[in-house]
């Protein structure tokens, strides 16, 4: 049991892995995350409403497939650029740079109603996380002791999930008035969060030797266990992207639930994840290995699209209403975050401090490049074999990645 006294605010903050530097990361995660989440879950619905033609759901699926594929491609470059900026200029500047595309994206969304321009603006809005991830890993890896890193990432995940709870609830209500109502407020959140983190990270300087190691050499230095994790994640994310940005469209366009109900379901996922982070973070910090927790997360990731297909059909046969069945599906989806802080702590501790930011950027970049076509392939499958078969194929790919991780972990 952790014997540290947590009664005073300072000791409680230390127990949770919070200091001045990690507080700056939490501000960015919460502020920019809220700016994104009030609209992200409803982008498919907005595209459906602006699409031309008879089958608006299929048209929205096409634009969402294009959008999500381009998101992954841009994120691949974003992670590597973010790692290079954090290495050369420090986490403070890197986190500030990560907010710049969001501001441009908001301007495009405020001024345009064409689906392709909406996709372009949304791409800029979503790339903040890719640019900021290497800097946040560098902050936690450099400023937090090893036995506090998982809980520090858990706190970051909480700050990332709070917007995912509140954002869809707010967005589900606001979208009935107009998709643009909340964009100006979200723009303001980006500015405020950027100013606060810039002031908090004033003491954190770039690395003393900013000369970059060649990317090929960084790739060679990836430890074997992280290579296993990376290959398993690529398979897992291929399956996940077959459903991720299509789940709300399926709930609203196929299962015929309301926008507000869809917002509740997305919030349920995030709320479920939220309540697990701190206890799981402390449990993993005291465990001999984080790998079993990561394997459990992988299994739950893979099962989400399968659950989404079958549980709304099976549970009503025993008296559970469809909405109740969907709540069960999205609660199970939230539980997949059990091992996410452990996975991040494993990655942060796996790279040498002097190259951590760029190595993390390379790891995430390789992952995004590998699965970037998955969402558009998902649309093609949706248009030919239907959403349910698409989701089941995605679940099968995810189970392959999970099996690969568990088999390699036992070795």
N, C-alpha and C positions, 0 to 999 in steps of 0.2 A: 504493500500500500504506500502511496506517495505521502511522506511524512511532513512535507513542507506546509507551514502555517499559511492558510489562504484567507485569513480573516481580514488582513489589511489590504487595501486596494493595490499597493505595490506588489505584495507577495502574490496576490491573486493574478495580477497581470503577468508576473514572471511564470507562475504555474501554467498559464495559458499560452506562454510563448510570445507575449506582447511586450514590445519595447517601442521606442520612438520610431525606429526604422520600419518595423512590421506594422505599426499603426498607420504609417503612410500607405503601405500596401493595402490595408483594410479600407482606407478611405477611397482609394482608387477603385478597388473591387466593388465596393458598395455603390459609389457615385456613378461610375461609368456603367456598371451592371444595371442599375435601375433605369438609366437613360436608354438602355437597349431593351430591357424586358417589357416595358410598357407597350411596345409595338411588335416585338419579334414573334411572339406566339401567334399573332393575328395577321402576319404578313400574307399567309396563304389565303386567308379570308378576304383581305383587301385586294389581292390579285384576282381572286374569283369575281369580286364585285366589279372590277375594272376590265375584266377580260371580255372579248367580243366572241360571239358565236353561241350555238345552242348548248353545248356541253361545257358550262363554265367550270365545273369541278375538274374535268380533264385538262382544260386550258390552264387552270391554276396549278395543277400538278406539273405540267410542262414547265411553267415559269419557276416553280419551286425547285424542280430538278436542276434547271439551269443555274438558279441562284445558289443552291447548296453546293453544286459542283465547283462553281467559281469561288465560293467562300473557301472551300478546302484548298484550292489552288493558290488563292491569295494568301491564305494563312500560312501555307508552306513557305512562301517568300517572307511573309511578315515575321514568322518565328526567327528566321535566319537574320533578317535585318535587325530585329529587336535584340538578338543576341550580340550582333556586332556593335550596335549603338551602346548597349549596356557595358560591353567590354571596353570600348574606347572612351566613352563619355560618362559612364557611371549610371547607376539605377535611377538617380534623380532625373536626369535628362531623358533617359529612355522612357520612363513613365509619362513624362510630359509629351514626348513625341507620340506616344500611343493614343493620346486624346485628339491629335490634330485631324486624322481622317474622319472622326466622328462629326466634327464641326462641319466639314465639307459635305458629309452625307446628309446631315439635317437640312442644309441649304437646298440640296437637290430634291429631297422629299417634300419640302415645303413649297417648291416651285413647280413640280411636275406631277402629272397624272397618267403618264404613259407607262404601261407595264415594264418596258425595258429600262426606262429611266428610273423607275421605282426600284428595280433590281440593282441598278448601278449605285443608287444612293444607299440602299440597304447593305451592299457589299462594303462600302466605306464604313458604315456604322458598326459592322460586326468585326472589323479587323483590329479593333483596339486590344482585344485579349491576346491575339497572336503577338503583337508588338510588345506587350507588357509581360508576358509569361517568363522570358529569360531573366528580366530584371527582378521579378518577384522571387524566383528561385534563387537568384544570387543574393538577394537580401536575406532570405530565410537561411540559406546555407552559410552565409558569412556572419550573421548577427545573432543567430539562435544556437544554443548548445545542442548537441546531437540528440540528447534525451528529451528535448522539447520540440524537435522539428515536426513530428507528426501532429502534435497538438497545434502547432503554429499553422500548419497547412489546414488543419481542421477549422481553425478560426477563420482563415481565409475563405474556406469553402462555405462557412456560415454566412459571411458577408456577401459571397457570391450567390448564395441561395435565398437570402432575404429578399433581394429584388425579384427573384423568380417566384416567390410567394406573393408579394405585394403587386408586382408589375402586371401579371396576368389578370388579377382581380380588378385592378384599376383599369387596365386595357379592355377587359371584357365589358365593363360598364361604359367606358368612354367611346369605344368603337361604335356603339349604337347612336351616338351624337355625331361623331365625325373622327376619322382616323388622324386628322391633323391637329386636333385640339391639344393633345399633350406634347407635341413635338417642341414647342417653344420652351416649355418648362424643362423638358429633358435636355435641351441645349444648355440651359442655365446650370443644370446639375453637373454637366461636363466641365464647365468653366470653374465652378466652385470647388469640385473635387480636385482638379488639376492644381489650383492655387494652394490648397491645403497640403497636398502631398509634397509640392515643391518646397514649402516652408519646413515641413517635418523632416525631409531628407537632406537638409542643408549640410549636415555633418558628414554625410556619406560620400566619399570621394571615389573616382575611378581607380582601377587597378594601377599599381605603380609601374608595371611594365605592360603597356597597352599593345605591344607588337603582336599581331594575330598569328596563331598557328594555322597553316593551310587547312582548308576544309577536309581534304583527303586524309591528312594526318589525324584530324579530330575524329573522323569516321573510323580510322584504324584503332583509335584508343578507346572506343566504346567497350566497356567491360562485357564479358560473355553473358552474365545474367541480365544485363540491360539489352543485349541483342535478342535474347529469348523473349524478354518483355516486349520489345519493339515489334517483333514478328507476330506475336500473339495479339498485340493491340491492333496491328494493321488488319488482321482478319476480323477481329471483333468489331472494329469501327466500320469496316465494309458492311457488315450485317446491320450495325446500328444506323448507318446512314440510309438504309433501305426503308426506315420507318421514322427517323427522328423528326424531320420537318414535314412529314406527311401524316403524322398521328392526329393532329388537330383537324386537318382537312378530312381525314377519314371519319373522325367523330362527328363533325358538323355536316359534311357533304354526303356521307354514306349512311352513318347511323342516325342522322337527322336530329342531333342534339343542338341546343341553342349555343350562341357565342358565349353567353354568360356561363353556361354549364361547362363548356370547353375551358374557359378561364379557371373555373373551380378545379377541374381535373388537373390542369397544369400546376396550379398552386398546391394541390394535394401532394403531387410528386415532390415538390420542393420542400414542403413542410415536413414530410416524412423524412427526407434526407437531413433536414435541419436538426431534428431532435436526436439523430444518431451521431453527429460529428464529434461532440466533446467526449462522451463516454467511449466511443470507439477509438478516438485519437489517443486518449490516455491508456486504453487497453493495448493498443499497438505499440506505444512507446515502451511498455513494460514487457511485451512479448519477445520471445527469442528470435522470431522471424516475422516480417510483415507479409510473407508470400501467401500463406493460407487465406488471409483477408482479401488479398488481391484476387486470388482465384475465385472466391465467393462472389466478389463484385463482377468478375467476368461472366460467371454463370447467370447472374441476375440480368446483366446487360443482354445476353443472348436470348433470354426467355421473354423479354418484353414484347417483341412483335408477335410471338407465338401466343402469349396470354391475351394480347389485344384481339386476335382473331377468334380464339376459342371461348374465353371466359364470358363475354357478353352473350354468347349462344347457349353455353352450358348452365350457367348459374340461374338464369330465369326459369329453367326447368325444375329447379328446387325451390322456387318462390322468391328468388332475389330479383328485384327489378333491374332493367338494363343499366340505369344510372348507378345503382349499387354495385353491379358487376364491374362497371368501368372504374369506380372508385377503388375497388380491390386491385384492378390491373395497374392503376397509377400509383397506389401505395407500394405495390411490389416493385414498380419502376423506381420509386424513391429509395427503396432499400438497397438498390444497386450501388449507392454511394458509400456503402459501409467501408470499402477498402480504398477509396480514392485518396484520402490523405496519406495512407500507407504507401500507395504507389508513388505519389509525389515525393515523399520523404526518401524512398528508395532511390529515385532518380537524382534528387538533390545531393544525396550522400555518395552517389556512385561516380561523380566526376571530380577531378582535381580542382581546388578552389580557383587557381589562376586561369582556368579555361572553362569554368562552370557555366557562365552566361552563354557563351557561344556554343558549348556542347549541348546545353539544354535546347537552345534554338535549333541546332542541327537535328537533335532527336525528334523534336516536335515537327520540324520541317519535313524530314524524311517520312514521318508518319502521314502528314497531310498530303504530300505529293503522291504517296502510294495509293491512297483511297479516294483521291479527289473525284474520279469519274463515277463513284458509286451512286450519288443521288440522281444523276441524269439517267443512269442505267435503271435505277428504280422507277423513274417516270416511264421509260420505254416498256418495262415489264408491266407497270400499272396499266398502260394503254393497250397492252396485248393480252395479258392473262388476268388482269384485275388486281385490286389492292391486296386482297387476302392472300393470294398465291405469292405476290411480291413480298409481303411481310414474312411468310413462312420460309421463303428462300433466304431472306435476311437472317432469320433466326437460325437456320441451318448453318450459314456461314459463321455466325457468332459462336455456335456450339463447337465448330471446328477449331476456332481460335482458343476457346476455353480448354478444350481437350489438349491442344498443343501445349498450353501453359502448364497445366497440371502434370502432364507426362514429363516435360522438361524439368519442372520443379522437383519432382521425385528423384531425378538423377542428380 
